[in-house]
Amino acid sequence: MATYNTPLMLSVLKGCPEEIPCSDDKYADDSSKSLLDFSRENTVLGNMARSRVTFMLWLYATVTIRDGMKGSVHTEEVQWFYNKALKLMQETLKKEAEAGQYSDHLLNALSCITAAASFAGMFNTAVLHRDATIRVLRIRGDGDVLKGLQSAPAWTSKALQWCEMMVATQLAETPQMPYYHATTSKPLPDNVVYEAEQLTAATLSNLPCVSEPIQYIIRLLHQIGVAYAKRTAGTKVDSYIIEPLYDALYALLQMQEAHKKTGILSDAEHLLVETFQLYFWTGVRLLPPATRLCDLLVSRVMKALLPLLLNTLPEEAENFCQTARGYAVDTSIDEERVLKTLNHPSTTNNLIAWSLALGTVATMPLNRPEYMWFKGHFQSYLQAMGLDQDEEGYYALLKMFPTTDGLGWIGLKKLFGTLQT
């Protein structure tokens, strides 16, 4: 019989990576001491505890996250909760199908198991339940998925969208749920808008020429980065950050799908889009390095870097694994090849260096095999750019791109000191 520790689960949820964005769970815990208002209507637990099926799915997701962050998602306890949750969901689905009425509870359950499966690396299972969610929404909307989405409460709509975003990221495709803001976002503070505009202009002047959609993504990521970097104790950015979060990821997925179908992006634009995805998920969304989705994002950045680092793809790149953890990394660094890349314009070199920096930080935990690949290329690249002993120059490079200040474990400022040891 599986058991669970409620305080531990609440602790895990409070620091839960990939939680539904801008939910109030982090404020609700120990609320008697909280400086910030919260709404139970806007908490994961407040919504998932309303029915037996959603509560069981919440328990399954929580133990999956807890054990997954320790490096294992196939423990006996996780399997017990999975079997219980799946049985309950099948019973609920059968009952509601017979009645011809699909409840909000079922939608919450489907979104929860979709996200948990994606987190656990069960990508096919995640796609299966995403597809089931779309079918239910289409039925609720009399054939219109958007109407079905709008028929659900705001929190449920938001949860459905963001849980599907994980599957869309996995597939590098535009979400199947139509573009729609489920919640009303307040305007960004004037100081955030002003600073983000200044930083956007600086970024564009230090990058190769990029398309307007990518310029739009850069502006949004600067808004998000500045909002989190300027966050202080007793303040809450949730009310005005949810719209830029959604718009940035939606636009990134549109660019990835378009490139996958038509190859419309230049090598530099492709690298920028893939690196922005890694930045968004590991930084803004706190995706843990132990997850297979993180593996996938890292492998895409590596693959996008190769044409620019080596000018022509090596033979081994033809068989490049979708999951970077399975890639046999060559840790040797060919100095002549690295120096040759400096024949690129300085704007392209800036992008390559930043992508290598982010890849290095993202692969540093858990002794990931890709770490030595990123670190070796990054060290050689900094040396070729004359920045290996220039800390201020390195910080100036970071200022050309969306900040990682305030984004948890992915901070890039600490990297310079690490490379000196």
C-alpha positions in Angstrom: 0.0 0.0 0.0 1.5 3.3 -1.0 1.8 6.1 1.5 2.5 9.8 1.2 3.8 12.6 3.4 1.4 15.6 3.1 3.8 18.3 4.4 6.5 16.9 2.0 4.1 17.0 -0.9 3.1 20.6 -0.1 6.8 21.5 0.1 7.4 19.9 -3.3 4.4 21.7 -4.8 5.5 25.1 -3.4 8.7 24.8 -5.3 7.2 22.8 -8.2 8.9 23.3 -11.5 6.6 23.9 -14.4 3.7 24.7 -12.1 0.8 26.3 -13.9 2.2 29.8 -14.4 1.1 32.5 -12.1 -0.8 30.2 -9.7 -1.0 31.2 -6.1 0.2 28.0 -4.4 3.6 29.6 -3.5 1.8 32.3 -1.6 -0.9 30.1 -0.1 1.4 27.9 1.9 1.9 29.3 5.5 -0.6 31.9 4.5 -1.0 33.3 8.0 2.5 34.6 7.6 2.2 35.7 4.0 2.6 39.3 2.9 0.7 38.7 -0.3 -2.9 38.0 -1.0 -3.8 34.8 -2.8 -6.9 33.1 -4.1 -7.7 29.4 -3.7 -9.4 29.6 -7.0 -6.0 30.2 -8.5 -4.1 27.4 -6.8 -3.2 24.0 -8.2 -4.3 22.2 -5.0 -7.5 24.3 -4.7 -8.6 23.1 -8.1 -7.3 19.6 -8.0 -8.8 18.7 -4.6 -12.4 19.2 -5.8 -13.0 15.7 -7.1 -11.6 12.3 -6.4 -10.2 11.8 -9.9 -8.3 15.1 -10.0 -7.0 14.7 -6.4 -5.6 11.3 -7.3 -4.0 12.7 -10.4 -2.5 15.5 -8.3 -1.0 13.0 -5.9 0.4 11.1 -8.8 1.9 14.2 -10.4 3.4 15.3 -7.0 5.2 12.0 -6.3 6.4 11.9 -9.9 7.9 15.4 -9.6 9.4 14.6 -6.1 11.0 11.3 -7.3 11.9 12.7 -10.7 13.9 15.5 -9.2 15.9 12.8 -7.4 16.6 11.1 -10.8 13.9 8.4 -10.8 10.3 8.5 -11.9 9.8 4.7 -11.9 9.6 4.0 -8.2 7.0 1.7 -6.7 5.1 4.6 -5.1 4.9 6.4 -8.4 3.6 3.3 -10.1 1.0 2.7 -7.4 -0.4 6.2 -7.8 -0.2 6.0 -11.6 -2.3 2.8 -11.7 -4.9 4.3 -9.2 -5.1 7.5 -11.1 -5.4 5.9 -14.5 -8.2 3.5 -13.3 -10.1 6.4 -11.8 -9.7 8.5 -15.0 -10.9 5.6 -17.2 -14.0 5.2 -15.0 -14.7 8.9 -15.1 -14.3 9.1 -18.8 -16.6 6.1 -19.4 -19.3 7.5 -17.1 -19.2 11.0 -18.6 -19.1 9.6 -22.2 -22.3 7.6 -21.5 -23.9 10.8 -20.0 -22.7 12.9 -22.9 -21.4 15.5 -20.5 -17.7 16.1 -20.0 -16.8 17.9 -16.8 -14.1 20.4 -15.9 -12.8 17.8 -13.5 -12.1 15.5 -16.4 -10.3 18.3 -18.3 -8.2 19.0 -15.2 -7.3 15.3 -14.9 -6.4 15.0 -18.5 -4.1 18.1 -18.4 -2.5 16.8 -15.2 -1.6 13.4 -16.6 -0.4 15.0 -19.8 2.1 17.2 -17.9 3.2 14.5 -15.6 3.8 12.1 -18.5 5.9 14.8 -20.2 7.8 15.5 -17.1 8.5 11.8 -16.6 9.8 11.4 -20.2 6.8 9.3 -21.3 6.3 11.4 -24.4 4.0 9.1 -26.3 1.7 8.9 -23.3 1.8 12.7 -23.1 0.7 13.0 -26.8 -2.0 10.4 -26.3 -3.6 12.4 -23.4 -3.1 15.7 -25.2 -5.1 14.3 -28.1 -7.8 13.1 -25.8 -8.0 16.6 -24.3 -8.5 18.1 -27.7 -11.3 15.6 -28.5 -13.1 16.5 -25.3 -12.8 20.2 -26.0 -14.1 19.8 -29.5 -17.1 17.9 -28.2 -17.8 20.5 -25.5 -17.5 23.2 -28.2 -19.8 21.5 -30.7 -16.9 21.0 -33.0 -15.0 24.1 -32.1 -11.9 23.6 -29.9 -11.7 27.3 -28.9 -15.4 27.4 -27.8 -14.7 24.2 -25.8 -11.7 25.9 -24.1 -13.7 29.1 -23.4 -16.4 26.9 -21.8 -14.1 26.0 -19.0 -13.2 28.2 -15.9 -10.2 30.5 -16.4 -7.9 28.4 -14.3 -8.8 25.2 -16.1 -8.3 26.8 -19.5 -4.9 28.1 -18.4 -3.9 24.7 -17.1 -5.0 23.0 -20.3 -3.0 25.4 -22.4 0.2 25.2 -20.4 0.1 21.4 -20.0 -0.3 21.2 -23.8 2.6 23.6 -24.2 4.9 20.9 -22.8 3.8 18.5 -25.5 4.1 21.2 -28.2 7.6 21.9 -27.0 8.5 18.2 -27.2 7.2 18.1 -30.8 8.5 21.6 -31.8 5.0 22.4 -33.1 2.4 25.1 -32.7 -0.1 24.1 -30.0 -3.3 22.5 -31.2 -5.4 24.6 -28.8 -6.0 28.0 -30.6 -4.2 31.1 -29.4 -6.3 32.4 -26.5 -5.6 34.4 -23.3 -7.5 32.5 -20.7 -6.8 35.2 -18.0 -6.7 38.9 -18.2 -3.2 40.3 -17.7 -2.5 43.7 -16.2 -0.2 46.1 -18.1 3.5 45.8 -17.5 4.9 48.5 -15.2 6.3 51.4 -17.1 9.8 50.9 -15.7 9.8 47.2 -17.0 8.6 48.3 -20.4 11.2 51.1 -20.7 14.1 48.9 -19.6 13.0 46.0 -21.8 12.8 48.4 -24.9 16.3 49.6 -24.2 17.6 46.1 -23.9 15.8 44.9 -27.0 17.4 47.7 -29.0 20.8 46.7 -27.6 20.2 43.0 -28.5 19.2 43.7 -32.0 22.3 45.9 -32.6 24.5 43.1 -31.4 22.9 40.2 -33.3 22.8 39.2 -37.0 19.7 40.5 -38.9 16.7 38.6 -37.7 13.1 38.5 -38.8 10.3 40.5 -37.2 8.7 37.5 -35.4 12.1 36.9 -33.8 12.4 40.5 -32.9 9.0 40.2 -31.2 10.2 37.2 -29.2 13.3 39.1 -28.1 11.2 41.9 -26.8 8.9 39.6 -24.9 11.8 37.7 -23.3 13.4 40.9 -22.2 10.1 41.9 -20.6 10.0 38.6 -18.7 13.6 38.7 -17.7 13.4 42.3 -16.4 10.2 41.6 -14.5 11.8 38.6 -12.7 15.1 40.4 -12.1 13.4 43.4 -10.5 11.1 41.3 -8.4 11.5 42.0 -4.6 10.1 40.5 -1.4 6.5 41.4 -0.9 5.8 42.0 -4.6 4.0 39.8 -7.1 4.7 39.9 -10.8 2.1 37.2 -11.7 -0.7 39.6 -12.7 1.3 41.2 -15.5 3.7 38.5 -16.6 1.3 35.8 -17.7 0.5 37.3 -21.1 4.2 37.8 -22.1 4.9 34.2 -20.9 2.2 32.8 -23.1 3.0 35.0 -26.1 6.7 34.2 -26.0 6.3 30.5 -25.9 3.6 30.4 -28.5 5.7 32.5 -30.9 8.7 30.3 -30.3 6.7 27.2 -31.1 5.3 28.8 -34.3 8.9 29.6 -35.4 10.1 26.0 -34.7 7.2 24.5 -36.6 7.7 26.8 -39.6 11.4 25.9 -39.7 10.7 22.2 -39.4 8.4 22.4 -42.4 10.1 24.9 -44.6 13.6 25.6 -43.3 12.9 29.3 -43.3 15.4 30.3 -40.6 19.0 31.1 -41.2 21.6 29.1 -39.2 21.9 32.0 -36.7 18.1 32.4 -36.4 17.7 28.7 -35.8 20.3 28.7 -33.1 18.7 31.7 -31.5 15.2 30.1 -31.4 16.5 26.8 -30.0 18.6 28.7 -27.3 15.6 30.8 -26.4 13.6 27.6 -25.8 16.3 26.4 -23.5 16.4 29.8 -21.7 12.6 29.8 -21.4 12.2 26.3 -20.0 15.2 26.0 -17.7 15.2 29.6 -16.6 11.6 31.0 -16.6 9.9 27.7 -16.1 12.5 26.1 -13.8 12.7 22.8 -15.8 14.9 20.5 -13.8 18.1 19.2 -15.5 17.2 15.6 -14.8 14.2 15.6 -17.2 14.1 14.1 -20.7 12.6 17.4 -22.0 15.8 19.1 -20.8 17.8 16.5 -22.7 15.8 17.2 -25.8 16.2 21.0 -25.6 20.0 20.6 -25.0 20.4 18.3 -27.9 18.6 20.8 -30.2 20.9 23.6 -29.1 23.9 21.4 -29.8 22.6 20.4 -33.2 21.9 24.1 -34.1 25.4 25.1 -33.0 27.2 22.6 -35.2 26.9 24.3 -38.6 28.2 27.6 -37.0 31.0 26.0 -35.0 32.2 23.7 -37.7 30.9 25.4 -40.8 29.9 22.0 -42.2 28.1 19.3 -40.3 30.3 16.4 -39.4 29.3 12.9 -40.4 28.4 12.0 -36.8 25.8 14.8 -36.8 23.7 12.9 -39.3 22.9 10.3 -36.6 22.6 12.9 -33.9 20.3 11.6 -31.1 17.1 13.3 -30.3 18.0 12.8 -26.7 21.4 14.3 -25.8 21.9 11.9 -22.9 22.5 9.1 -25.4 25.0 11.1 -27.4 28.7 10.0 -27.2 30.2 13.4 -26.7 33.7 14.1 -28.1 35.3 16.2 -25.3 38.4 17.1 -27.4 38.4 20.6 -28.7 40.0 21.4 -32.1 41.4 24.9 -31.6 41.8 25.6 -35.3 38.1 24.9 -35.8 37.0 27.1 -33.0 39.2 30.0 -34.2 37.9 29.5 -37.7 34.4 30.3 -36.4 35.6 33.8 -35.6 35.5 34.4 -39.3 31.8 34.9 -38.7 30.7 38.5 -38.1 31.0 39.7 -34.5 27.3 39.7 -34.2 27.1 36.0 -35.0 30.0 35.3 -32.6 28.1 37.0 -29.8 25.2 34.6 -30.4 27.4 31.5 -30.5 29.1 32.5 -27.3 25.8 33.2 -25.4 24.4 29.9 -26.6 27.5 28.0 -25.5 27.3 29.8 -22.1 23.6 28.8 -21.6 24.3 25.3 -22.7 27.2 25.0 -20.3 25.1 26.1 -17.3 22.2 24.0 -18.3 24.4 20.8 -18.5 26.5 21.5 -15.4 24.3 19.7 -12.9 24.3 15.9 -12.5 27.6 15.5 -14.4 25.8 15.4 -17.7 28.0 14.1 -20.5 27.2 17.2 -22.7 28.8 19.5 -20.1 32.3 18.9 -21.2 31.4 19.5 -24.9 29.7 22.9 -24.0 32.4 23.9 -21.5 35.3 23.1 -23.8 33.9 24.9 -26.8 32.8 27.9 -24.6 36.3 28.2 -23.0 38.0 28.1 -26.4 35.5 30.5 -27.8 35.9 33.0 -25.0 39.7 32.8 -25.5 39.4 33.4 -29.2 37.2 36.5 -28.5 39.6 37.8 -25.9 37.1 37.4 -23.0 38.6 34.5 -21.1 40.3 36.9 -18.6 38.0 39.8 -19.0 35.1 39.5 -16.5 33.6 42.9 -17.4 33.7 42.0 -21.1 31.9 38.7 -20.3 29.2 40.6 -18.4 28.9 43.0 -21.3 28.3 40.0 -23.5 25.5 38.8 -21.2 23.8 42.2 -21.3 23.3 41.7 -25.0 20.7 39.0 -24.3 17.8 38.4 -22.0 18.9 38.4 -18.4 19.1 35.2 -16.2 19.1 37.3 -13.0 16.2 36.1 -10.8 15.7 32.9 -12.8 16.9 30.3 -10.2 19.6 27.8 -11.1 20.3 29.0 -14.6 22.1 32.2 -13.7 25.0 32.9 -16.2 27.0 35.4 -14.1 28.4 32.7 -11.9 29.8 30.8 -14.9 32.8 33.1 -15.4 34.2 32.2 -12.0 33.5 28.5 -12.5 35.6 28.5 -15.7 38.6 30.0 -13.9 38.8 26.9 -11.6 
